[in-house]
Amino acid sequence: MKQFPRLLAVTCALSSSLVLAHDMVPASPQQGPIVIQNATLHTVIDGVQTGSSLRIEQGQIVAIGPEVSTQDAQVIDAKGKHVYPGLIALDTSMGLVEVEMMRPSNDSYEAGESNPQLLAISAFNPDSEIIPTVRVNGITHAQVVPQGEALAGQSSLVSLDSWTIEDALVPTQAQFHLYWPTLRRLAHDEETQKKQLAQYDAQLDTIETTLIDGYRYHMAAQAGTIDKTDNRWQAMQSLYQGKGQLFVHANSAEQIEQAIAMTKPYQFKLVIVGGYDAWRVADQLKEVDAKVIYTRTLSLPMRTDEPTEMSFKIPSLLKQADIPFALGFSSDWNARNLPFAAGQTVAYGLSRQEALKSITLDAAKILGLEDMGAIGVGYKANLIISAGDILDPLSSKIEALFIDGRQIDLNNRQQQLYQKYLKR
Amino acid sequence: MSNAHSLATLSILAGILMSPTLQANSQLTDNTPKLTALTNARLMVEPGKQLDNATLLIENSKIRAVITDGKLPQDAYIIDLTGHTIYPGFIDPYAEYGIDFKYPQETTSPPVYEIKRIGGNAENGAVHAEKEWINYIYPDSEAAKKWVNNGFTSVQTGLQDGIFRGRATTVSLAQLKANDIIYQAKSSHLMAFDKGSSLQDYPSSLMGSMALIRQTLADAKWYNANIDKSFSNTTNEKIEFNIALARLANIEKEPTIFASNDLNGLLRAGRLLNEHQLPGSLLASGREYVRIDEIKATGYSLILPLNFPAAPKVKDDGSERQIPLAQLRHWDRAPSNPMVIANAEIPFALTQHGIKPDAFWPRLKQAVKAGLSKQAALAALTTDAAEIAGISEFSGKLKAGYMADLVIANGDLFDNGKIHSVWLQGQETALISRDQQWLNHDYQISLGDLTLDLSIETGDKLKGLLSSGEQEITLRDVSYAKQRLTFNADMGQAGFDGVNRFTLWFDEQGIHGRMLDKNNRTHPVAGVQLAKEAEESDQTNKPSKMLISRLTQPNVAYGLLNQPKTEKLHIKNATIWTSTPEGILTNSDLIITRGKIEKVGQKLSTPSGYQVIDGTGKHITAGIIDEHSHIALNGGTNEGTDAITSEVRISDVLNPDSIGIYRALAGGVTTAQLLHGSANPIGGQAQVIRMRWGEDAEGIKFDQAPASIKFALGENVKQSNWGDNFTRRFPQSRMGVRSLFEEAFNEALAYDKATRDYQNLRSSEKRRQIAPKPNYRLEAISQVLKGEREVHIHSYVQSEILMFLRLAEAYDFRVGTFTHILEGYKVADEMAKHGAYASTFSDWWAYKFEVYDAIPQNTCLMNNKGVLTSINSDDYEMQRRLNQEAAKSVMYCGMSQVDAWNMLTINPAKQLGIDEYVGSIERGKQADLVLWDNSPLSVYATVDATWIEGRRYFDRQQDKAMQTAVATERAALIQAILQSEHPAVEGEKPAEILEPEWHCDTQYDVWHQTAATEAH
């Protein structure tokens, strides 16, 4: 632990500058092989294995079992410890937002209703002070998502330990984000109500037009008749080609049904984000092979008459409905509570293993990644070593974290302030 | 119908009475004798008193006598009203009629801190107590129709705008000159919570309105006791002339009508009026059936609008899901609301307020169908209304000396009867043209040898039938005017081929005239009126429709049918988290009775009559206490319009219907302090509540909790995030915040001293000197300085924490609890030394600049330095998972589980000054308990049951049953709605105003329903 200079604290209270130098230096690439021994492995793909070991080379898991070779390896004795795959936080604003209420530090939102060309990674701040406080709870990767009206842009998956945005980026297929319009609380007087409804219809029309225009461009591109590039539709090509995915942010059954109906003609790969009512429209979702990122676990019921525990039990309802889903936690700093959101679902119908899977393997699968989110040979060495259950704050005690076999500094700004004031 | 005394047809008479004034007359004065006898009518003399075949004698504008022996004065002009019913004219005690005044509608952009002072008006733009609407009255013939057409003859009127709306006046709806229509020049004072068109920001919240009312009433008392001294030479001081306060001088003896928007508002209004011992009436909401006993207990009469709701839109399951059960239930029960009020024997009047006039009678009939007795309905339209309108001495009955304000109907108005005419001060307004009445009867006519029945159906187009036994002839081209009926009929069946043309005249004797046959030959026709079949009269008080909905407390989903009883309970072999120095006891027993903890120990024997719960594998804790919450409130959590609003009280605006209470219970929370928001340095007075689901607003208060108040520091109070319009109010910096507190404290000290000095004066001196003006704002601050009111101060950064500590020390009071206090760890020593407590978030940070140094180890650092620390939620959702929030201190900084749990129980109990009663499990304390199925600090724990004072307000199994019950009831109501007939008049749109979830800095003008800013 390096000492945090006392003067700096004063400076930071007065200064509006947010990008403060911190001491958490990104880890270098994995040098030699590493073996983690005698651990309880929460493999996600192959159950919980006690007294097991794993070997990591060049950022990948190369062997698992009671006996793995320790040749040339740095050996970590994890007796009595648990090893988990690194957690993937979906639907976050991490690195786009430092302090939400300070506009200069907030890059999460863009004006306009049709911005498929926006790339989240272009605004990501790898030096955000928030990042080290999030990964300390086991989160190794985050999906950074742009916000906006309707078509807001493309999200990026980032590693939470990097020097630059290019280091940070984990390539995935293109991931487009479409915010479905919401009919917010209808006004009391009829006039305003009419306006609200008209506005809602207009928003739906805009989306429809956007999809049609993108499709026209796509057909022209296929026919080779494009004269002038249109930035927006050019960016959307991968979606029409079936390579990209469309993430529709929607919660009510009506929104989800609308979204399915409107996108069906294009056969997009569909992911519903939010997904509060997704279990109610399971058949429609399955028909188009849509997946769900459920983000409202730690929320109030959306409707007053719903059971008190509605938000908590929706993951188990999704499971019962046999819809592929992952858990997300739409936030920036608060995304560090993702493991506890997963833990929360356990008392309401998911098994602990399913809960873990929903923030690891299921999340990776939704992003189209085959080598993340589990402990198995060939998977990336994104790993957590903890003395206790990481889904429960009562017992979670994370001692080491690996991203691509690199051991990550678990220090952070808050830890530094803590250490500093322990000395007062 | 023939009558020997009949002197003229009614239509001719109507013409005379309705003739316009003297303009076209050469005579200078009208000397026509005006003594009229309305004979052979059924007189509804007053509710419950009916005279058949009686005569009402009218002279000029008044009733001269009710005559039952048939002895009429010789000079009376007689109108035969056989078959008619005469009601006293109806009175609407809550109207806006005939007022020639408008408040200026300026357009200014917020903030507006002050209004223009003009003509000695009040300081606040919503106080118009100086207005006496008598001064603006004129007869408005167009507007009057809205009432007269429904049988109303007088209204109590005033401009319904503002909080103190001025003094109403009760007027006749007659179209006479203004001076002649005034019945009661100064009737009720008008009051409401809604500030209406006032441009001034203050008050932006419901509690602000209530505080303004209190202050204004106190000011008025003071003003009227002191104003004379001001104008005498015995004192050197002077007080401002204030006509609004002057006009409130006798309000304690004069009636007040208080308008509110909903049931909770009505109950609040009742409490507020009672608090000041003001007589009067309350404008009802239409939901009185929900809390009828409580309403009855206020002692006020009601003015009831018939605002039955439209059928909720359940066609589409998406929108149906958004409709709360409460709203579905209300559709079911609203029509029976008047019956419930009547059965509770609460005097009430009906009003057209809030509904379209053409909805009034259909709704009233609906109410009668739903069980309201006709007698009660009539009282609500006449005698009770007259009381409220201040005219019961001469209006509301058919009685000698009373105004000749009458409604004449052709039968029972509450059944099928229709209003034929309305008499205003002895002058008739015919609603159904008099000659139309002939068509309401059937006739038997003779045509040659034939005898036929003739019936005419009125409506948009006239239709008719001639019939004889089974045979029917449809009439064509039927037209009628001035007693003359013509039609064509194909009379082949009756032996007259071709189209025959009829011309018939009606009169007292019946019907006569001619038929022209196809050869243009005339055939005489004559007939008599057929007697009507007697109508059934239904005087029962039973609802004709079965109610489908349940009525629970509160009347929302998960409301209770019965209040839980105090349990005698023995919980065996559980893990008991005592929140005492004993720590956590395994395999232990707990016995509770009479709402208290009787015994804690091991292997206790079960006293007889006690229920046993096997606690094996379970955990028992004290109920969780949340130091900082904004649930269960109506009308805003901030009165952030002024920098200091210590006069407002959260206790005024509790909402016991909030589902937040039930959800809190499900998370093991039994007590919370509801704090004013953090929009200003000195906010309002707080209220500690217990989650007694199903109790009323008074019943959820934690009575023993000492007084407390919210203060706030930092970004919110200096309006950092309020937008560019908000840069004028002092303070705008933390330096200013300090200065503001200093000034407020000095003012409060000075106020206190002035009050004391005055009280110490000899009474002769008191009579000469002006008393200090009462100031509830300073009074609350003065209580803080005297140690009588605990401060809970929203604060984040170390500079402001130390600043306030030192300021408190300079003014010699102890700071109660720093709330939020995310940088408390930096100055924990100083806090501990001062004795201040801390209540913080577990891990919140980075949402705004002043929390950028927040750390999740804050609790440990403070706790270890001896600062009594708790975790609060300030949030509806997090409140139900506070147990997990405490566990984060175990995770982030290794706090012991005992300490972590104390942060939710005994520590906040101390912070709220209620640790004598709750917060731990020990003998003698109140049995506020939670049974958990797992370690309460674990994310895997759920609540099995929650008790408050030994009453089980939440039970997991019961909750499951209620979920099913809610679903079943919803389904039944939805079916009923889908099967219901479309009503004659569309119902009202749901009146509920959906309020946002309140947060610390929700800045929301509840009256204009606009959010200024919303953040944490």
Interface residues (C-beta under 8 A of the other chain):
Chain A: A9 C12 A13 S16 L18 E98 V99 E100 M101 M102 E129 I130 T133 R185 H188 E190 S252 A253 E254 L298 S299 L300 R303 T304 D305 P307 T308 E309 D332 W333 N334 R336 N337 F340 G343 Q344 V346 A347 Y348 L391 D392 P393 L394 S395 S396 K397 Q414 Q415 L417 Y418 Y421 L422 R424
Chain B: D316 D317 G318 R321 Q322 P324 L325 A326 V556 A557 Y558 I659 Y662 R663 A666 N721 V797 Q798 S799 Y825 K826 D829 D843 W844 W845 A846 Y847 K848 F849 Y852 D853 A854 I855 P856 Q857 L861 Y876 E877 M878 R880 R881 Q884 A887 K888 V890 M891 C893 Q897 D933 N934 S935 L937 S938 V939 Y940 A941 T942 D959 Q963 V966 R970 K989 I993 L994 E997 Q1009 A1015
